[in-house]
Amino acid sequence: MGVRGPRGGYRLARERRRITVGEIVRVVHNAEPDEDDDEADLNSALGLKVVRPLWSHLQQDIMAQLDEVTIDELCLRANNAGIASEGRAKLDFSI
């Protein structure tokens, strides 16, 4: 998705209008250890047959919505809300 910069930031591998929030969530989720297996759910019919399917359906809905939002859209929303870009203030174009 990107390359870590010398001062801690990231240089994106693609344009921000082509990267969705859903992609970022998947990358972060895959980088974290899987803590999804709750011992209580494994022995509970309610957990296995009702709660987990509901949770799975909700996760699919959320990811579908996150796949519709790009980094560029988030930046535009922040700009429209009057939130100044922290990164832009730190840009240094000296040669």
C-alpha positions in Angstrom: 0.0 0.0 0.0 2.9 2.3 0.6 6.5 2.9 1.7 7.4 4.3 5.1 9.1 7.7 4.7 12.3 8.8 6.4 10.4 10.9 9.0 7.7 8.4 9.9 5.1 9.2 7.2 4.1 7.0 4.3 4.3 7.5 0.6 1.3 5.8 -0.9 1.8 3.2 -3.7 -1.3 4.4 -5.4 -3.2 7.7 -5.7 -5.3 8.4 -2.6 -8.4 8.5 -4.7 -7.8 4.8 -5.6 -7.3 3.5 -2.0 -10.4 2.7 0.0 -10.8 2.7 3.8 -11.9 -1.0 3.4 -8.5 -1.9 1.9 -6.7 -0.2 4.9 -8.9 -2.0 7.4 -8.2 -5.4 5.8 -4.4 -4.7 5.8 -4.4 -3.6 9.4 -6.7 -6.6 10.4 -4.4 -9.1 8.7 -1.3 -7.6 10.5 -2.9 -8.1 13.9 -3.0 -11.4 15.8 -6.4 -13.1 15.4 -8.4 -12.7 18.7 -11.7 -13.6 17.1 -12.0 -17.1 18.8 -13.8 -16.5 22.0 -13.9 -19.7 24.1 -17.4 -18.9 25.4 -18.8 -18.8 21.8 -17.3 -22.2 21.0 -19.5 -24.0 23.6 -22.6 -21.9 23.2 -25.3 -22.7 20.6 -26.6 -19.1 20.9 -23.1 -17.8 20.2 -22.5 -20.2 17.3 -25.9 -20.1 15.6 -27.1 -16.6 16.3 -24.5 -14.2 17.5 -21.6 -15.2 15.2 -23.7 -15.2 12.0 -25.2 -11.8 13.0 -21.7 -10.4 13.7 -20.4 -11.8 10.4 -23.3 -10.2 8.5 -22.7 -6.8 10.2 -19.0 -7.0 9.4 -19.8 -7.6 5.7 -22.1 -4.6 5.6 -19.5 -2.4 7.3 -16.8 -3.5 4.9 -19.0 -2.9 1.9 -19.6 0.7 3.1 -15.8 1.2 3.9 -15.1 0.0 0.3 -17.1 3.0 -1.0 -15.0 5.6 0.9 -11.5 6.6 -0.4 -8.7 8.4 1.3 -9.3 11.3 -1.0 -12.9 11.5 0.2 -11.8 11.5 3.8 -9.4 14.3 3.0 -12.1 16.3 1.3 -14.5 15.8 4.3 -11.8 17.0 6.7 -11.1 20.0 4.4 -14.9 20.8 4.2 -15.1 20.6 8.0 -12.3 23.2 8.4 -9.7 20.7 9.7 -6.2 21.7 8.7 -4.0 19.1 7.3 -1.2 18.2 9.7 0.9 16.7 7.0 0.7 19.6 4.6 2.0 22.0 7.3 5.1 19.7 7.7 5.9 19.4 4.0 9.4 20.4 3.1 10.3 21.1 -0.5 13.8 22.3 -0.1 16.4 20.9 -2.4 
